[in-house]
């Protein structure tokens, strides 16, 4: 067995495991973000009373979060993961 075959045999499963983990992370991020967005949409009047934040702002943020969650979910379910989209999701989630 030459070195190239050995490297491929070890690297491919590791890469597939990392890709599977990234897909799971993107989907979990989408679910959490979507839940917070839905909460902001549905509970806007209660949150307005509690925090004094305007209802229109809460609903706008809720809509943006739900749309962002849909985009993350879409990105995580593609046949081929887009590296730029994955890095954008990681960066925006960290912010």
C-alpha positions in Angstrom: 0.0 0.0 0.0 1.5 3.3 -1.0 1.3 6.6 1.0 -1.4 8.1 -1.1 -3.8 5.2 -0.6 -3.1 5.3 3.1 -3.7 9.0 3.4 -7.0 8.7 1.4 -8.2 5.8 3.5 -7.7 7.9 6.7 -8.7 11.3 5.5 -11.9 10.6 3.7 -13.8 9.1 6.8 -12.6 12.1 8.9 -13.8 14.6 6.4 -17.1 12.8 6.1 -17.5 12.9 9.8 -16.7 16.6 10.0 -19.2 17.3 7.2 -21.9 15.3 9.0 -21.2 17.3 12.2 -21.3 20.6 10.3 -24.7 19.6 8.8 -26.0 18.7 12.2 -24.7 22.0 13.7 -26.3 24.0 10.9 -29.7 22.3 11.4 -29.6 22.8 15.2 -28.7 26.4 14.7 -31.6 26.8 12.3 -34.0 25.2 14.7 -32.9 27.4 17.6 -32.8 30.6 15.5 -36.3 29.8 14.1 -37.7 29.2 17.5 -36.4 32.5 18.8 -37.8 34.3 15.7 -41.2 32.6 16.1 -41.2 33.6 19.8 -40.5 37.2 18.9 -43.3 37.2 16.4 -45.9 35.5 18.6 -45.0 37.0 21.9 -44.3 40.5 20.8 -47.0 42.2 22.9 -45.9 40.3 26.0 -42.2 41.1 25.3 -43.2 44.8 24.7 -44.8 44.9 28.2 -41.9 43.1 29.8 -38.9 44.9 28.2 -40.5 48.0 26.7 -39.3 47.1 23.2 -41.6 48.3 20.4 -43.8 45.6 18.9 -42.9 46.5 15.4 -39.2 46.1 16.2 -39.8 42.7 17.8 -41.8 41.5 14.9 -39.3 42.8 12.4 -36.5 41.0 14.2 -38.6 37.9 14.4 -39.2 37.9 10.6 -35.5 38.3 9.9 -34.6 35.5 12.3 -37.2 33.1 10.7 -35.9 33.9 7.2 -32.3 33.5 8.4 -33.2 30.1 10.0 -34.7 29.0 6.7 -31.6 29.9 4.9 -29.4 28.1 7.3 -31.6 25.0 7.1 -31.5 25.1 3.3 -27.7 25.4 3.4 -27.4 22.4 5.8 -29.5 20.2 3.6 -27.8 20.7 0.3 -26.0 17.8 -1.3 -22.8 19.8 -1.3 -22.1 22.1 1.5 -21.1 25.6 0.5 -18.1 26.6 2.5 -18.9 30.3 2.3 -22.4 29.8 3.5 -21.2 27.7 6.4 -18.7 30.3 7.4 -21.2 33.0 7.1 -23.6 31.1 9.4 -20.9 30.5 11.9 -19.8 34.1 11.9 -23.4 35.5 12.1 -24.3 33.1 14.9 -21.2 34.1 16.8 -22.2 37.8 16.6 
